Amino acid sequence: MYKRFNELNFVIGLFFLLASVVLLGGYFFSNHSNETINLYTGIAFLVFGIIMMLLRSSEKENTDQ
């Protein structure tokens, strides 16, 4: 599990995923829900974050050492 935190694409994806949760939560739970930029940006951040977290590094890890 901790190996994933050393991969930059996973950390970037996790950041964008958390930022999307904040934006979408603010859109749905706020009284000022007429700000649709939070909805569109939250959806875009969510998709980008999931894609970044699912990408694998092209380098093969050497488990012998």
PDBQT receptor file of N, H, CA, C and O in Angstrom, charges set to zero:
ATOM      1  N   MET A   1       0.821  -1.208   0.000  1.00  0.00    +0.000 N 
ATOM      2  CA  MET A   1       0.000   0.000   0.000  1.00  0.00    +0.000 C 
ATOM      3  C   MET A   1       0.852   1.254   0.000  1.00  0.00    +0.000 C 
ATOM      4  O   MET A   1       0.548   2.217  -0.704  1.00  0.00    +0.000 OA
ATOM      5  N   TYR A   2       1.922   1.244   0.791  1.00  0.00    +0.000 N 
ATOM      6  H   TYR A   2       2.168   0.461   1.363  1.00  0.00    +0.000 HD
ATOM      7  CA  TYR A   2       2.746   2.443   0.880  1.00  0.00    +0.000 C 
ATOM      8  C   TYR A   2       3.578   2.674  -0.373  1.00  0.00    +0.000 C 
ATOM      9  O   TYR A   2       4.059   3.785  -0.592  1.00  0.00    +0.000 OA
ATOM     10  N   LYS A   3       3.759   1.647  -1.201  1.00  0.00    +0.000 N 
ATOM     11  H   LYS A   3       3.368   0.744  -1.023  1.00  0.00    +0.000 HD
ATOM     12  CA  LYS A   3       4.475   1.820  -2.459  1.00  0.00    +0.000 C 
ATOM     13  C   LYS A   3       3.711   2.750  -3.402  1.00  0.00    +0.000 C 
ATOM     14  O   LYS A   3       4.313   3.484  -4.185  1.00  0.00    +0.000 OA
ATOM     15  N   ARG A   4       2.387   2.712  -3.320  1.00  0.00    +0.000 N 
ATOM     16  H   ARG A   4       1.898   2.115  -2.684  1.00  0.00    +0.000 HD
ATOM     17  CA  ARG A   4       1.573   3.553  -4.196  1.00  0.00    +0.000 C 
ATOM     18  C   ARG A   4       1.774   5.039  -3.895  1.00  0.00    +0.000 C 
ATOM     19  O   ARG A   4       1.652   5.871  -4.794  1.00  0.00    +0.000 OA
ATOM     20  N   PHE A   5       2.083   5.385  -2.636  1.00  0.00    +0.000 N 
ATOM     21  H   PHE A   5       2.182   4.710  -1.905  1.00  0.00    +0.000 HD
ATOM     22  CA  PHE A   5       2.282   6.778  -2.279  1.00  0.00    +0.000 C 
ATOM     23  C   PHE A   5       3.602   7.329  -2.814  1.00  0.00    +0.000 C 
ATOM     24  O   PHE A   5       3.799   8.544  -2.826  1.00  0.00    +0.000 OA
ATOM     25  N   ASN A   6       4.499   6.466  -3.252  1.00  0.00    +0.000 N 
ATOM     26  H   ASN A   6       4.339   5.479  -3.243  1.00  0.00    +0.000 HD
ATOM     27  CA  ASN A   6       5.745   6.907  -3.865  1.00  0.00    +0.000 C 
ATOM     28  C   ASN A   6       5.580   7.199  -5.345  1.00  0.00    +0.000 C 
ATOM     29  O   ASN A   6       6.457   7.814  -5.951  1.00  0.00    +0.000 OA
ATOM     30  N   GLU A   7       4.487   6.775  -5.930  1.00  0.00    +0.000 N 
ATOM     31  H   GLU A   7       3.775   6.276  -5.437  1.00  0.00    +0.000 HD
ATOM     32  CA  GLU A   7       4.228   7.051  -7.342  1.00  0.00    +0.000 C 
ATOM     33  C   GLU A   7       3.548   8.409  -7.474  1.00  0.00    +0.000 C 
ATOM     34  O   GLU A   7       2.530   8.669  -6.832  1.00  0.00    +0.000 OA
ATOM     35  N   LEU A   8       4.111   9.256  -8.297  1.00  0.00    +0.000 N 
ATOM     36  H   LEU A   8       4.938   9.044  -8.818  1.00  0.00    +0.000 HD
ATOM     37  CA  LEU A   8       3.610  10.616  -8.421  1.00  0.00    +0.000 C 
ATOM     38  C   LEU A   8       2.214  10.665  -9.029  1.00  0.00    +0.000 C 
ATOM     39  O   LEU A   8       1.405  11.504  -8.633  1.00  0.00    +0.000 OA
ATOM     40  N   ASN A   9       1.914   9.787  -9.979  1.00  0.00    +0.000 N 
ATOM     41  H   ASN A   9       2.571   9.105 -10.301  1.00  0.00    +0.000 HD
ATOM     42  CA  ASN A   9       0.592   9.815 -10.598  1.00  0.00    +0.000 C 
ATOM     43  C   ASN A   9      -0.507   9.453  -9.610  1.00  0.00    +0.000 C 
ATOM     44  O   ASN A   9      -1.624   9.959  -9.722  1.00  0.00    +0.000 OA
ATOM     45  N   PHE A  10      -0.213   8.586  -8.645  1.00  0.00    +0.000 N 
ATOM     46  H   PHE A  10       0.694   8.175  -8.554  1.00  0.00    +0.000 HD
ATOM     47  CA  PHE A  10      -1.204   8.239  -7.631  1.00  0.00    +0.000 C 
ATOM     48  C   PHE A  10      -1.457   9.414  -6.688  1.00  0.00    +0.000 C 
ATOM     49  O   PHE A  10      -2.602   9.687  -6.329  1.00  0.00    +0.000 OA
ATOM     50  N   VAL A  11      -0.401  10.101  -6.292  1.00  0.00    +0.000 N 
ATOM     51  H   VAL A  11       0.529   9.879  -6.584  1.00  0.00    +0.000 HD
ATOM     52  CA  VAL A  11      -0.533  11.234  -5.377  1.00  0.00    +0.000 C 
ATOM     53  C   VAL A  11      -1.278  12.381  -6.043  1.00  0.00    +0.000 C 
ATOM     54  O   VAL A  11      -2.122  13.020  -5.413  1.00  0.00    +0.000 OA
ATOM     55  N   ILE A  12      -0.977  12.649  -7.303  1.00  0.00    +0.000 N 
ATOM     56  H   ILE A  12      -0.292  12.130  -7.814  1.00  0.00    +0.000 HD
ATOM     57  CA  ILE A  12      -1.682  13.705  -8.033  1.00  0.00    +0.000 C 
ATOM     58  C   ILE A  12      -3.154  13.333  -8.199  1.00  0.00    +0.000 C 
ATOM     59  O   ILE A  12      -4.031  14.180  -8.026  1.00  0.00    +0.000 OA
ATOM     60  N   GLY A  13      -3.426  12.081  -8.529  1.00  0.00    +0.000 N 
ATOM     61  H   GLY A  13      -2.714  11.394  -8.669  1.00  0.00    +0.000 HD
ATOM     62  CA  GLY A  13      -4.806  11.628  -8.661  1.00  0.00    +0.000 C 
ATOM     63  C   GLY A  13      -5.567  11.734  -7.358  1.00  0.00    +0.000 C 
ATOM     64  O   GLY A  13      -6.738  12.114  -7.353  1.00  0.00    +0.000 OA
ATOM     65  N   LEU A  14      -4.915  11.399  -6.246  1.00  0.00    +0.000 N 
ATOM     66  H   LEU A  14      -3.964  11.090  -6.250  1.00  0.00    +0.000 HD
ATOM     67  CA  LEU A  14      -5.548  11.504  -4.935  1.00  0.00    +0.000 C 
ATOM     68  C   LEU A  14      -5.866  12.949  -4.586  1.00  0.00    +0.000 C 
ATOM     69  O   LEU A  14      -6.918  13.232  -4.014  1.00  0.00    +0.000 OA
ATOM     70  N   PHE A  15      -4.958  13.871  -4.928  1.00  0.00    +0.000 N 
ATOM     71  H   PHE A  15      -4.103  13.641  -5.392  1.00  0.00    +0.000 HD
ATOM     72  CA  PHE A  15      -5.199  15.292  -4.685  1.00  0.00    +0.000 C 
ATOM     73  C   PHE A  15      -6.419  15.786  -5.468  1.00  0.00    +0.000 C 
ATOM     74  O   PHE A  15      -7.288  16.454  -4.908  1.00  0.00    +0.000 OA
ATOM     75  N   PHE A  16      -6.481  15.461  -6.747  1.00  0.00    +0.000 N 
ATOM     76  H   PHE A  16      -5.774  14.919  -7.202  1.00  0.00    +0.000 HD
ATOM     77  CA  PHE A  16      -7.605  15.909  -7.560  1.00  0.00    +0.000 C 
ATOM     78  C   PHE A  16      -8.903  15.237  -7.135  1.00  0.00    +0.000 C 
ATOM     79  O   PHE A  16      -9.970  15.844  -7.235  1.00  0.00    +0.000 OA
ATOM     80  N   LEU A  17      -8.834  14.003  -6.666  1.00  0.00    +0.000 N 
ATOM     81  H   LEU A  17      -7.967  13.510  -6.584  1.00  0.00    +0.000 HD
ATOM     82  CA  LEU A  17     -10.027  13.323  -6.173  1.00  0.00    +0.000 C 
ATOM     83  C   LEU A  17     -10.564  14.014  -4.922  1.00  0.00    +0.000 C 
ATOM     84  O   LEU A  17     -11.772  14.213  -4.798  1.00  0.00    +0.000 OA
ATOM     85  N   LEU A  18      -9.687  14.379  -4.004  1.00  0.00    +0.000 N 
ATOM     86  H   LEU A  18      -8.705  14.218  -4.105  1.00  0.00    +0.000 HD
ATOM     87  CA  LEU A  18     -10.117  15.077  -2.798  1.00  0.00    +0.000 C 
ATOM     88  C   LEU A  18     -10.636  16.477  -3.110  1.00  0.00    +0.000 C 
ATOM     89  O   LEU A  18     -11.605  16.936  -2.505  1.00  0.00    +0.000 OA
ATOM     90  N   ALA A  19      -9.986  17.153  -4.055  1.00  0.00    +0.000 N 
ATOM     91  H   ALA A  19      -9.198  16.781  -4.546  1.00  0.00    +0.000 HD
ATOM     92  CA  ALA A  19     -10.459  18.487  -4.454  1.00  0.00    +0.000 C 
ATOM     93  C   ALA A  19     -11.839  18.394  -5.095  1.00  0.00    +0.000 C 
ATOM     94  O   ALA A  19     -12.669  19.280  -4.892  1.00  0.00    +0.000 OA
ATOM     95  N   SER A  20     -12.099  17.344  -5.859  1.00  0.00    +0.000 N 
ATOM     96  H   SER A  20     -11.424  16.624  -6.024  1.00  0.00    +0.000 HD
ATOM     97  CA  SER A  20     -13.414  17.184  -6.473  1.00  0.00    +0.000 C 
ATOM     98  C   SER A  20     -14.485  16.899  -5.431  1.00  0.00    +0.000 C 
ATOM     99  O   SER A  20     -15.622  17.349  -5.574  1.00  0.00    +0.000 OA
ATOM    100  N   VAL A  21     -14.136  16.157  -4.383  1.00  0.00    +0.000 N 
ATOM    101  H   VAL A  21     -13.212  15.791  -4.267  1.00  0.00    +0.000 HD
ATOM    102  CA  VAL A  21     -15.098  15.894  -3.312  1.00  0.00    +0.000 C 
ATOM    103  C   VAL A  21     -15.474  17.198  -2.619  1.00  0.00    +0.000 C 
ATOM    104  O   VAL A  21     -16.640  17.409  -2.287  1.00  0.00    +0.000 OA
ATOM    105  N   VAL A  22     -14.498  18.074  -2.398  1.00  0.00    +0.000 N 
ATOM    106  H   VAL A  22     -13.550  17.902  -2.667  1.00  0.00    +0.000 HD
ATOM    107  CA  VAL A  22     -14.776  19.367  -1.772  1.00  0.00    +0.000 C 
ATOM    108  C   VAL A  22     -15.670  20.224  -2.680  1.00  0.00    +0.000 C 
ATOM    109  O   VAL A  22     -16.634  20.826  -2.207  1.00  0.00    +0.000 OA
ATOM    110  N   LEU A  23     -15.358  20.279  -3.959  1.00  0.00    +0.000 N 
ATOM    111  H   LEU A  23     -14.575  19.790  -4.343  1.00  0.00    +0.000 HD
ATOM    112  CA  LEU A  23     -16.154  21.093  -4.887  1.00  0.00    +0.000 C 
ATOM    113  C   LEU A  23     -17.575  20.557  -5.041  1.00  0.00    +0.000 C 
ATOM    114  O   LEU A  23     -18.536  21.325  -5.010  1.00  0.00    +0.000 OA
ATOM    115  N   LEU A  24     -17.709  19.252  -5.205  1.00  0.00    +0.000 N 
ATOM    116  H   LEU A  24     -16.928  18.628  -5.231  1.00  0.00    +0.000 HD
ATOM    117  CA  LEU A  24     -19.044  18.675  -5.372  1.00  0.00    +0.000 C 
ATOM    118  C   LEU A  24     -19.850  18.749  -4.080  1.00  0.00    +0.000 C 
ATOM    119  O   LEU A  24     -21.062  18.963  -4.109  1.00  0.00    +0.000 OA
ATOM    120  N   GLY A  25     -19.174  18.570  -2.949  1.00  0.00    +0.000 N 
ATOM    121  H   GLY A  25     -18.190  18.395  -2.925  1.00  0.00    +0.000 HD
ATOM    122  CA  GLY A  25     -19.860  18.706  -1.670  1.00  0.00    +0.000 C 
ATOM    123  C   GLY A  25     -20.348  20.129  -1.451  1.00  0.00    +0.000 C 
ATOM    124  O   GLY A  25     -21.450  20.343  -0.944  1.00  0.00    +0.000 OA
ATOM    125  N   GLY A  26     -19.535  21.095  -1.829  1.00  0.00    +0.000 N 
ATOM    126  H   GLY A  26     -18.640  20.922  -2.241  1.00  0.00    +0.000 HD
ATOM    127  CA  GLY A  26     -19.948  22.490  -1.720  1.00  0.00    +0.000 C 
ATOM    128  C   GLY A  26     -21.103  22.825  -2.644  1.00  0.00    +0.000 C 
ATOM    129  O   GLY A  26     -21.951  23.654  -2.315  1.00  0.00    +0.000 OA
ATOM    130  N   TYR A  27     -21.133  22.182  -3.794  1.00  0.00    +0.000 N 
ATOM    131  H   TYR A  27     -20.444  21.509  -4.061  1.00  0.00    +0.000 HD
ATOM    132  CA  TYR A  27     -22.233  22.442  -4.737  1.00  0.00    +0.000 C 
ATOM    133  C   TYR A  27     -23.543  21.852  -4.221  1.00  0.00    +0.000 C 
ATOM    134  O   TYR A  27     -24.579  22.516  -4.259  1.00  0.00    +0.000 OA
ATOM    135  N   PHE A  28     -23.505  20.613  -3.740  1.00  0.00    +0.000 N 
ATOM    136  H   PHE A  28     -22.663  20.073  -3.709  1.00  0.00    +0.000 HD
ATOM    137  CA  PHE A  28     -24.742  19.937  -3.357  1.00  0.00    +0.000 C 
ATOM    138  C   PHE A  28     -25.240  20.307  -1.964  1.00  0.00    +0.000 C 
ATOM    139  O   PHE A  28     -26.443  20.249  -1.709  1.00  0.00    +0.000 OA
ATOM    140  N   PHE A  29     -24.350  20.681  -1.066  1.00  0.00    +0.000 N 
ATOM    141  H   PHE A  29     -23.373  20.729  -1.273  1.00  0.00    +0.000 HD
ATOM    142  CA  PHE A  29     -24.763  20.953   0.306  1.00  0.00    +0.000 C 
ATOM    143  C   PHE A  29     -24.806  22.430   0.655  1.00  0.00    +0.000 C 
ATOM    144  O   PHE A  29     -25.065  22.782   1.806  1.00  0.00    +0.000 OA
ATOM    145  N   SER A  30     -24.561  23.287  -0.301  1.00  0.00    +0.000 N 
ATOM    146  H   SER A  30     -24.350  23.000  -1.235  1.00  0.00    +0.000 HD
ATOM    147  CA  SER A  30     -24.589  24.724  -0.051  1.00  0.00    +0.000 C 
ATOM    148  C   SER A  30     -25.920  25.313  -0.507  1.00  0.00    +0.000 C 
ATOM    149  O   SER A  30     -26.579  24.768  -1.392  1.00  0.00    +0.000 OA
ATOM    150  N   ASN A  31     -26.300  26.406   0.093  1.00  0.00    +0.000 N 
ATOM    151  H   ASN A  31     -25.765  26.849   0.812  1.00  0.00    +0.000 HD
ATOM    152  CA  ASN A  31     -27.532  27.086  -0.329  1.00  0.00    +0.000 C 
ATOM    153  C   ASN A  31     -27.342  27.855  -1.625  1.00  0.00    +0.000 C 
ATOM    154  O   ASN A  31     -28.317  28.203  -2.290  1.00  0.00    +0.000 OA
ATOM    155  N   HIS A  32     -26.101  28.121  -1.987  1.00  0.00    +0.000 N 
ATOM    156  H   HIS A  32     -25.308  27.838  -1.447  1.00  0.00    +0.000 HD
ATOM    157  CA  HIS A  32     -25.808  28.857  -3.216  1.00  0.00    +0.000 C 
ATOM    158  C   HIS A  32     -25.514  27.872  -4.346  1.00  0.00    +0.000 C 
ATOM    159  O   HIS A  32     -24.411  27.861  -4.892  1.00  0.00    +0.000 OA
ATOM    160  N   SER A  33     -26.482  27.059  -4.687  1.00  0.00    +0.000 N 
ATOM    161  H   SER A  33     -27.378  27.067  -4.243  1.00  0.00    +0.000 HD
ATOM    162  CA  SER A  33     -26.254  26.010  -5.687  1.00  0.00    +0.000 C 
ATOM    163  C   SER A  33     -26.400  26.517  -7.123  1.00  0.00    +0.000 C 
ATOM    164  O   SER A  33     -26.410  25.722  -8.063  1.00  0.00    +0.000 OA
ATOM    165  N   ASN A  34     -26.512  27.822  -7.295  1.00  0.00    +0.000 N 
ATOM    166  H   ASN A  34     -26.504  28.468  -6.531  1.00  0.00    +0.000 HD
ATOM    167  CA  ASN A  34     -26.607  28.337  -8.659  1.00  0.00    +0.000 C 
ATOM    168  C   ASN A  34     -25.229  28.531  -9.279  1.00  0.00    +0.000 C 
ATOM    169  O   ASN A  34     -25.131  28.976 -10.422  1.00  0.00    +0.000 OA
ATOM    170  N   GLU A  35     -24.169  28.210  -8.556  1.00  0.00    +0.000 N 
ATOM    171  H   GLU A  35     -24.248  27.849  -7.627  1.00  0.00    +0.000 HD
ATOM    172  CA  GLU A  35     -22.814  28.315  -9.085  1.00  0.00    +0.000 C 
ATOM    173  C   GLU A  35     -22.449  26.992  -9.751  1.00  0.00    +0.000 C 
ATOM    174  O   GLU A  35     -21.897  26.099  -9.107  1.00  0.00    +0.000 OA
ATOM    175  N   THR A  36     -22.754  26.871 -11.015  1.00  0.00    +0.000 N 
ATOM    176  H   THR A  36     -23.202  27.596 -11.538  1.00  0.00    +0.000 HD
ATOM    177  CA  THR A  36     -22.546  25.597 -11.714  1.00  0.00    +0.000 C 
ATOM    178  C   THR A  36     -21.083  25.359 -12.055  1.00  0.00    +0.000 C 
ATOM    179  O   THR A  36     -20.722  24.256 -12.464  1.00  0.00    +0.000 OA
ATOM    180  N   ILE A  37     -20.218  26.386 -11.893  1.00  0.00    +0.000 N 
ATOM    181  H   ILE A  37     -20.511  27.282 -11.561  1.00  0.00    +0.000 HD
ATOM    182  CA  ILE A  37     -18.804  26.159 -12.168  1.00  0.00    +0.000 C 
ATOM    183  C   ILE A  37     -18.234  25.134 -11.202  1.00  0.00    +0.000 C 
ATOM    184  O   ILE A  37     -17.336  24.378 -11.572  1.00  0.00    +0.000 OA
ATOM    185  N   ASN A  38     -18.737  25.089  -9.966  1.00  0.00    +0.000 N 
ATOM    186  H   ASN A  38     -19.467  25.704  -9.666  1.00  0.00    +0.000 HD
ATOM    187  CA  ASN A  38     -18.274  24.084  -9.004  1.00  0.00    +0.000 C 
ATOM    188  C   ASN A  38     -18.667  22.685  -9.449  1.00  0.00    +0.000 C 
ATOM    189  O   ASN A  38     -17.898  21.742  -9.264  1.00  0.00    +0.000 OA
ATOM    190  N   LEU A  39     -19.841  22.535 -10.026  1.00  0.00    +0.000 N 
ATOM    191  H   LEU A  39     -20.466  23.300 -10.176  1.00  0.00    +0.000 HD
ATOM    192  CA  LEU A  39     -20.281  21.226 -10.507  1.00  0.00    +0.000 C 
ATOM    193  C   LEU A  39     -19.411  20.751 -11.661  1.00  0.00    +0.000 C 
ATOM    194  O   LEU A  39     -18.924  19.620 -11.648  1.00  0.00    +0.000 OA
ATOM    195  N   TYR A  40     -19.213  21.604 -12.654  1.00  0.00    +0.000 N 
ATOM    196  H   TYR A  40     -19.609  22.522 -12.664  1.00  0.00    +0.000 HD
ATOM    197  CA  TYR A  40     -18.433  21.209 -13.834  1.00  0.00    +0.000 C 
ATOM    198  C   TYR A  40     -16.968  20.974 -13.484  1.00  0.00    +0.000 C 
ATOM    199  O   TYR A  40     -16.358  20.024 -13.976  1.00  0.00    +0.000 OA
ATOM    200  N   THR A  41     -16.404  21.824 -12.647  1.00  0.00    +0.000 N 
ATOM    201  H   THR A  41     -16.899  22.596 -12.247  1.00  0.00    +0.000 HD
ATOM    202  CA  THR A  41     -15.017  21.652 -12.251  1.00  0.00    +0.000 C 
ATOM    203  C   THR A  41     -14.851  20.418 -11.377  1.00  0.00    +0.000 C 
ATOM    204  O   THR A  41     -13.857  19.701 -11.501  1.00  0.00    +0.000 OA
ATOM    205  N   GLY A  42     -15.810  20.161 -10.495  1.00  0.00    +0.000 N 
ATOM    206  H   GLY A  42     -16.617  20.743 -10.394  1.00  0.00    +0.000 HD
ATOM    207  CA  GLY A  42     -15.753  18.966  -9.653  1.00  0.00    +0.000 C 
ATOM    208  C   GLY A  42     -15.823  17.689 -10.456  1.00  0.00    +0.000 C 
ATOM    209  O   GLY A  42     -15.117  16.726 -10.157  1.00  0.00    +0.000 OA
ATOM    210  N   ILE A  43     -16.663  17.669 -11.469  1.00  0.00    +0.000 N 
ATOM    211  H   ILE A  43     -17.237  18.451 -11.711  1.00  0.00    +0.000 HD
ATOM    212  CA  ILE A  43     -16.760  16.479 -12.330  1.00  0.00    +0.000 C 
ATOM    213  C   ILE A  43     -15.471  16.279 -13.116  1.00  0.00    +0.000 C 
ATOM    214  O   ILE A  43     -14.992  15.152 -13.241  1.00  0.00    +0.000 OA
ATOM    215  N   ALA A  44     -14.904  17.360 -13.646  1.00  0.00    +0.000 N 
ATOM    216  H   ALA A  44     -15.293  18.276 -13.544  1.00  0.00    +0.000 HD
ATOM    217  CA  ALA A  44     -13.654  17.255 -14.401  1.00  0.00    +0.000 C 
ATOM    218  C   ALA A  44     -12.509  16.796 -13.498  1.00  0.00    +0.000 C 
ATOM    219  O   ALA A  44     -11.707  15.953 -13.900  1.00  0.00    +0.000 OA
ATOM    220  N   PHE A  45     -12.425  17.342 -12.281  1.00  0.00    +0.000 N 
ATOM    221  H   PHE A  45     -13.076  18.027 -11.954  1.00  0.00    +0.000 HD
ATOM    222  CA  PHE A  45     -11.399  16.916 -11.340  1.00  0.00    +0.000 C 
ATOM    223  C   PHE A  45     -11.581  15.455 -10.949  1.00  0.00    +0.000 C 
ATOM    224  O   PHE A  45     -10.600  14.728 -10.795  1.00  0.00    +0.000 OA
ATOM    225  N   LEU A  46     -12.816  15.025 -10.790  1.00  0.00    +0.000 N 
ATOM    226  H   LEU A  46     -13.613  15.616 -10.915  1.00  0.00    +0.000 HD
ATOM    227  CA  LEU A  46     -13.096  13.642 -10.420  1.00  0.00    +0.000 C 
ATOM    228  C   LEU A  46     -12.625  12.682 -11.510  1.00  0.00    +0.000 C 
ATOM    229  O   LEU A  46     -11.971  11.680 -11.220  1.00  0.00    +0.000 OA
ATOM    230  N   VAL A  47     -12.956  12.988 -12.749  1.00  0.00    +0.000 N 
ATOM    231  H   VAL A  47     -13.488  13.802 -12.984  1.00  0.00    +0.000 HD
ATOM    232  CA  VAL A  47     -12.554  12.124 -13.866  1.00  0.00    +0.000 C 
ATOM    233  C   VAL A  47     -11.031  12.099 -14.003  1.00  0.00    +0.000 C 
ATOM    234  O   VAL A  47     -10.433  11.038 -14.181  1.00  0.00    +0.000 OA
ATOM    235  N   PHE A  48     -10.410  13.279 -13.919  1.00  0.00    +0.000 N 
ATOM    236  H   PHE A  48     -10.896  14.141 -13.775  1.00  0.00    +0.000 HD
ATOM    237  CA  PHE A  48      -8.954  13.348 -14.042  1.00  0.00    +0.000 C 
ATOM    238  C   PHE A  48      -8.269  12.620 -12.891  1.00  0.00    +0.000 C 
ATOM    239  O   PHE A  48      -7.276  11.923 -13.100  1.00  0.00    +0.000 OA
ATOM    240  N   GLY A  49      -8.789  12.776 -11.684  1.00  0.00    +0.000 N 
ATOM    241  H   GLY A  49      -9.596  13.342 -11.513  1.00  0.00    +0.000 HD
ATOM    242  CA  GLY A  49      -8.201  12.112 -10.527  1.00  0.00    +0.000 C 
ATOM    243  C   GLY A  49      -8.288  10.609 -10.622  1.00  0.00    +0.000 C 
ATOM    244  O   GLY A  49      -7.334   9.910 -10.282  1.00  0.00    +0.000 OA
ATOM    245  N   ILE A  50      -9.417  10.100 -11.080  1.00  0.00    +0.000 N 
ATOM    246  H   ILE A  50     -10.192  10.669 -11.357  1.00  0.00    +0.000 HD
ATOM    247  CA  ILE A  50      -9.574   8.647 -11.215  1.00  0.00    +0.000 C 
ATOM    248  C   ILE A  50      -8.640   8.104 -12.294  1.00  0.00    +0.000 C 
ATOM    249  O   ILE A  50      -8.041   7.041 -12.124  1.00  0.00    +0.000 OA
ATOM    250  N   ILE A  51      -8.517   8.829 -13.395  1.00  0.00    +0.000 N 
ATOM    251  H   ILE A  51      -9.003   9.692 -13.533  1.00  0.00    +0.000 HD
ATOM    252  CA  ILE A  51      -7.610   8.392 -14.463  1.00  0.00    +0.000 C 
ATOM    253  C   ILE A  51      -6.172   8.372 -13.968  1.00  0.00    +0.000 C 
ATOM    254  O   ILE A  51      -5.437   7.424 -14.242  1.00  0.00    +0.000 OA
ATOM    255  N   MET A  52      -5.763   9.408 -13.242  1.00  0.00    +0.000 N 
ATOM    256  H   MET A  52      -6.361  10.179 -13.019  1.00  0.00    +0.000 HD
ATOM    257  CA  MET A  52      -4.392   9.456 -12.738  1.00  0.00    +0.000 C 
ATOM    258  C   MET A  52      -4.123   8.351 -11.720  1.00  0.00    +0.000 C 
ATOM    259  O   MET A  52      -3.025   7.796 -11.687  1.00  0.00    +0.000 OA
ATOM    260  N   MET A  53      -5.111   8.028 -10.893  1.00  0.00    +0.000 N 
ATOM    261  H   MET A  53      -6.003   8.479 -10.920  1.00  0.00    +0.000 HD
ATOM    262  CA  MET A  53      -4.901   6.988  -9.895  1.00  0.00    +0.000 C 
ATOM    263  C   MET A  53      -4.835   5.598 -10.524  1.00  0.00    +0.000 C 
ATOM    264  O   MET A  53      -4.184   4.705  -9.982  1.00  0.00    +0.000 OA
ATOM    265  N   LEU A  54      -5.493   5.410 -11.646  1.00  0.00    +0.000 N 
ATOM    266  H   LEU A  54      -6.022   6.136 -12.086  1.00  0.00    +0.000 HD
ATOM    267  CA  LEU A  54      -5.508   4.102 -12.289  1.00  0.00    +0.000 C 
ATOM    268  C   LEU A  54      -4.332   3.864 -13.224  1.00  0.00    +0.000 C 
ATOM    269  O   LEU A  54      -4.067   2.726 -13.608  1.00  0.00    +0.000 OA
ATOM    270  N   LEU A  55      -3.624   4.931 -13.593  1.00  0.00    +0.000 N 
ATOM    271  H   LEU A  55      -3.840   5.856 -13.281  1.00  0.00    +0.000 HD
ATOM    272  CA  LEU A  55      -2.454   4.767 -14.458  1.00  0.00    +0.000 C 
ATOM    273  C   LEU A  55      -1.357   4.043 -13.706  1.00  0.00    +0.000 C 
ATOM    274  O   LEU A  55      -1.123   4.298 -12.525  1.00  0.00    +0.000 OA
ATOM    275  N   ARG A  56      -0.702   3.158 -14.384  1.00  0.00    +0.000 N 
ATOM    276  H   ARG A  56      -0.892   2.951 -15.343  1.00  0.00    +0.000 HD
ATOM    277  CA  ARG A  56       0.413   2.421 -13.792  1.00  0.00    +0.000 C 
ATOM    278  C   ARG A  56       1.717   2.984 -14.356  1.00  0.00    +0.000 C 
ATOM    279  O   ARG A  56       1.767   3.486 -15.479  1.00  0.00    +0.000 OA
ATOM    280  N   SER A  57       2.734   2.886 -13.570  1.00  0.00    +0.000 N 
ATOM    281  H   SER A  57       2.694   2.478 -12.658  1.00  0.00    +0.000 HD
ATOM    282  CA  SER A  57       4.048   3.314 -14.018  1.00  0.00    +0.000 C 
ATOM    283  C   SER A  57       4.549   2.342 -15.067  1.00  0.00    +0.000 C 
ATOM    284  O   SER A  57       4.312   1.138 -14.960  1.00  0.00    +0.000 OA
ATOM    285  N   SER A  58       5.240   2.846 -16.079  1.00  0.00    +0.000 N 
ATOM    286  H   SER A  58       5.433   3.823 -16.166  1.00  0.00    +0.000 HD
ATOM    287  CA  SER A  58       5.718   1.979 -17.147  1.00  0.00    +0.000 C 
ATOM    288  C   SER A  58       6.980   1.227 -16.734  1.00  0.00    +0.000 C 
ATOM    289  O   SER A  58       7.372   0.264 -17.392  1.00  0.00    +0.000 OA
ATOM    290  N   GLU A  59       7.615   1.662 -15.648  1.00  0.00    +0.000 N 
ATOM    291  H   GLU A  59       7.296   2.444 -15.113  1.00  0.00    +0.000 HD
ATOM    292  CA  GLU A  59       8.805   0.969 -15.171  1.00  0.00    +0.000 C 
ATOM    293  C   GLU A  59       8.411  -0.309 -14.434  1.00  0.00    +0.000 C 
ATOM    294  O   GLU A  59       7.469  -0.321 -13.642  1.00  0.00    +0.000 OA
ATOM    295  N   LYS A  60       9.138  -1.362 -14.707  1.00  0.00    +0.000 N 
ATOM    296  H   LYS A  60       9.903  -1.351 -15.350  1.00  0.00    +0.000 HD
ATOM    297  CA  LYS A  60       8.888  -2.616 -13.990  1.00  0.00    +0.000 C 
ATOM    298  C   LYS A  60       9.688  -2.587 -12.698  1.00  0.00    +0.000 C 
ATOM    299  O   LYS A  60      10.875  -2.264 -12.692  1.00  0.00    +0.000 OA
ATOM    300  N   GLU A  61       9.022  -2.928 -11.610  1.00  0.00    +0.000 N 
ATOM    301  H   GLU A  61       8.057  -3.191 -11.614  1.00  0.00    +0.000 HD
ATOM    302  CA  GLU A  61       9.691  -2.945 -10.322  1.00  0.00    +0.000 C 
ATOM    303  C   GLU A  61      10.473  -4.239 -10.166  1.00  0.00    +0.000 C 
ATOM    304  O   GLU A  61       9.995  -5.320 -10.512  1.00  0.00    +0.000 OA
ATOM    305  N   ASN A  62      11.669  -4.107  -9.646  1.00  0.00    +0.000 N 
ATOM    306  H   ASN A  62      12.057  -3.229  -9.365  1.00  0.00    +0.000 HD
ATOM    307  CA  ASN A  62      12.496  -5.283  -9.411  1.00  0.00    +0.000 C 
ATOM    308  C   ASN A  62      12.249  -5.743  -7.985  1.00  0.00    +0.000 C 
ATOM    309  O   ASN A  62      12.644  -5.063  -7.037  1.00  0.00    +0.000 OA
ATOM    310  N   THR A  63      11.604  -6.880  -7.821  1.00  0.00    +0.000 N 
ATOM    311  H   THR A  63      11.283  -7.432  -8.590  1.00  0.00    +0.000 HD
ATOM    312  CA  THR A  63      11.259  -7.380  -6.491  1.00  0.00    +0.000 C 
ATOM    313  C   THR A  63      12.359  -8.241  -5.894  1.00  0.00    +0.000 C 
ATOM    314  O   THR A  63      12.238  -8.686  -4.753  1.00  0.00    +0.000 OA
ATOM    315  N   ASP A  64      13.448  -8.491  -6.652  1.00  0.00    +0.000 N 
ATOM    316  H   ASP A  64      13.546  -8.130  -7.579  1.00  0.00    +0.000 HD
ATOM    317  CA  ASP A  64      14.524  -9.318  -6.137  1.00  0.00    +0.000 C 
ATOM    318  C   ASP A  64      15.377  -8.585  -5.114  1.00  0.00    +0.000 C 
ATOM    319  O   ASP A  64      15.973  -9.217  -4.241  1.00  0.00    +0.000 OA
ATOM    320  N   GLN A  65      15.444  -7.292  -5.204  1.00  0.00    +0.000 N 
ATOM    321  H   GLN A  65      14.960  -6.778  -5.913  1.00  0.00    +0.000 HD
ATOM    322  CA  GLN A  65      16.323  -6.525  -4.310  1.00  0.00    +0.000 C 
ATOM    323  C   GLN A  65      15.584  -6.005  -3.123  1.00  0.00    +0.000 C 
ATOM    324  O   GLN A  65      16.173  -5.339  -2.272  1.00  0.00    +0.000 OA
TER     325      GLN A  65
